[in-house]
Amino acid sequence: MTSPTTKLNSGYEMPLVGFGLWKVNNDTCADQVYSAIKAGYRLLDGACDYGNEKEVGQGIARAIKDGLVKREELFVVSKLWNTFHDSDKVEPIARKQLQDLGLDYFDLFLIHFPVALKYVDPAERYPPGWTGPDGKLEFSKATIQETWQAMESLVDKKLARSIGISNFSAQLIMDLLRHARIRPATLQIEHHPYLQQQELVKYAQNEGIVITAYSSFGPLSFIELNMSSAENTPALFDHDVVKSAATKHGKTPAQILLRWATQRNIAVIPKSNNPDRLSQNLDVTGWSLDQSELDAFNGLDLNLRFNNPVNYGLYIPMFA
Ligand SMILES: NC(=O)c1ccc[n+]([C@@H]2O[C@H](COP(=O)([O-])OP(=O)(O)OC[C@H]3O[C@@H](n4cnc5c(N)ncnc54)[C@H](OP(=O)(O)O)[C@@H]3O)[C@@H](O)[C@H]2O)c1
């Protein structure tokens, strides 16, 4: 089974369902990427910050070598980390990431966060993370405009087919669109019934920017990080609205949560280490939730965000 695609404003088709690579361990990553491709995944959602791009590249190379897939059938996404926002740092790090992946272009390259941190030489620390060992945050003066122009030049140089953004607010997007020569193709955001961000989704979609949802299962992904707000929030899989739709459609709660997004043309990138769940998560298109079920989902919004630097003890109130 493979995923249907959605057309981006760059003219390229992007699969609506992909495989997320955050917290995929280095020792199993190549095998997991290979299994995901074998299961039918064509979009891989990675990042410098996930620290596993070499292993992702090994998995891709093996899948291509074994004839499971051709490079042009894959849609490889990666992200620019915060310490590489200065205009002269964007292309060198993109080239390093491509080299790690064993590829010569990204299908989509995103600005991971609208936060510019002081440059860290990859020879010194890689991936650099938010802070060094002293835990101190150091910022750079790079503006989003400067960084975006460097992202645009990646498209000019054919290092990225499409470029986009992640964790941006509507205010920042409005500013970006005033100067963008190449419009962002996608906006990747935390999105689940407890954090629906309806106005942001509507605004971006009206501007022709495709939304990709991350952490579609809400608190689940953050429990393994011991985040107390996640531990204290009722699991979405146990919510009556989700459970009753699952029973009615003969699907799992996870599939209901993913379908709730894809039915509104929001792409999803669930991560799973488990082969059954891997194929289950791909079966989230081609069947539909009823309007009454979609309406019931509207009532679950708590404006509850988990992936916020503030929750990791970093005072960057970017969502304030
Ligand atoms: N742009 C950003 O700032 C940002 C931030 C966070 C994430 N992301 C991207 O989004 C991707 C997905 O988000 P995420 O990793 O936070 O979490 P997620 O995919 O929402 O959730 C992963 C968790 O759900 C479990 N799971 C997966 N499928 C399941 C199923 N069918 N039934 C029951 N449990 C299931 C997984 O456990 P098992 O592995 O045991 O199945 C894991 O504990 C990331 O991998 C990354 O690519 C981007």
The ligand as a Tripos MOL2 file, in Angstrom:
@<TRIPOS>MOLECULE
LIG
   48    52     1     0     0
SMALL
NO_CHARGES

@<TRIPOS>ATOM
      1 N1          8.8260   19.9140   12.9450 N.am      1 LIG1
      2 C1          8.9380   19.6160   14.2060 C.2       1 LIG1
      3 O1          9.2900   20.4440   15.0610 O.2       1 LIG1
      4 C2          8.5930   18.2210   14.6530 C.ar      1 LIG1
      5 C3          8.3890   17.9370   16.0140 C.ar      1 LIG1
      6 C4          8.0200   16.6370   16.3920 C.ar      1 LIG1
      7 C5          7.8850   15.6580   15.4250 C.ar      1 LIG1
      8 N2          8.1210   15.9520   14.1040 N.ar      1 LIG1
      9 C6          8.0110   14.9000   13.0560 C.3       1 LIG1
     10 O2          6.7580   14.2350   13.1960 O.3       1 LIG1
     11 C7          6.9660   12.8350   13.3430 C.3       1 LIG1
     12 C8          5.8470   12.2140   14.1720 C.3       1 LIG1
     13 O3          5.6930   12.8400   15.4110 O.3       1 LIG1
     14 P1          6.1250   12.1680   16.7730 P.3       1 LIG1
     15 O4          7.3320   11.3420   16.5430 O.co2     1 LIG1
     16 O5          6.1420   13.2290   17.7900 O.co2     1 LIG1
     17 O6          4.9930   11.2230   17.2120 O.3       1 LIG1
     18 P2          3.8210   10.3620   16.6880 P.3       1 LIG1
     19 O7          4.1160    9.7500   15.3980 O.co2     1 LIG1
     20 O8          2.6170   11.1880   16.8540 O.co2     1 LIG1
     21 O9          3.7750    9.2620   17.8350 O.3       1 LIG1
     22 C9          4.7390    8.3040   17.9980 C.3       1 LIG1
     23 C10         4.2950    7.4060   19.1270 C.3       1 LIG1
     24 O10         3.0750    6.7610   18.7650 O.3       1 LIG1
     25 C11         3.2260    5.3420   18.8250 C.3       1 LIG1
     26 N3          2.4520    4.7990   17.6970 N.ar      1 LIG1
     27 C12         2.6970    4.9670   16.3780 C.ar      1 LIG1
     28 N4          1.7400    4.3710   15.6460 N.ar      1 LIG1
     29 C13         0.8690    3.8120   16.5110 C.ar      1 LIG1
     30 C14        -0.3140    3.0540   16.3520 C.ar      1 LIG1
     31 N5         -0.8160    2.7690   15.1420 N.pl3     1 LIG1
     32 N6         -0.9550    2.6240   17.4630 N.ar      1 LIG1
     33 C15        -0.4740    2.8920   18.6920 C.ar      1 LIG1
     34 N7          0.6610    3.6050   18.9120 N.ar      1 LIG1
     35 C16         1.3270    4.0750   17.8200 C.ar      1 LIG1
     36 C17         4.7080    5.1080   18.7050 C.3       1 LIG1
     37 O11         5.0750    3.9370   19.3660 O.3       1 LIG1
     38 P3          5.7320    2.6980   18.5710 P.3       1 LIG1
     39 O12         6.9420    3.2270   17.8830 O.co2     1 LIG1
     40 O13         6.0290    1.7120   19.6380 O.co2     1 LIG1
     41 O14         4.6730    2.2300   17.6030 O.co2     1 LIG1
     42 C18         5.2680    6.3320   19.4320 C.3       1 LIG1
     43 O15         5.2120    6.1320   20.8390 O.3       1 LIG1
     44 C19         8.3770   12.7600   13.9640 C.3       1 LIG1
     45 O16         8.9530   11.4780   13.8540 O.3       1 LIG1
     46 C20         9.0970   13.8200   13.1710 C.3       1 LIG1
     47 O17         9.4340   13.3420   11.8840 O.3       1 LIG1
     48 C21         8.4600   17.2130   13.7210 C.ar      1 LIG1
@<TRIPOS>BOND
     1     1     2 1
     2     2     3 2
     3     2     4 1
     4     4     5 ar
     5     4    48 ar
     6     5     6 ar
     7     6     7 ar
     8     7     8 ar
     9     8     9 1
    10     8    48 ar
    11     9    10 1
    12     9    46 1
    13    10    11 1
    14    11    12 1
    15    11    44 1
    16    12    13 1
    17    13    14 1
    18    14    15 2
    19    14    16 1
    20    14    17 1
    21    17    18 1
    22    18    19 2
    23    18    20 1
    24    18    21 1
    25    21    22 1
    26    22    23 1
    27    23    24 1
    28    23    42 1
    29    24    25 1
    30    25    26 1
    31    25    36 1
    32    26    27 ar
    33    26    35 ar
    34    27    28 ar
    35    28    29 ar
    36    29    30 ar
    37    29    35 ar
    38    30    31 1
    39    30    32 ar
    40    32    33 ar
    41    33    34 ar
    42    34    35 ar
    43    36    37 1
    44    36    42 1
    45    37    38 1
    46    38    39 2
    47    38    40 1
    48    38    41 1
    49    42    43 1
    50    44    45 1
    51    44    46 1
    52    46    47 1
@<TRIPOS>SUBSTRUCTURE
     1 LIG1         1 GROUP 0 **** ****
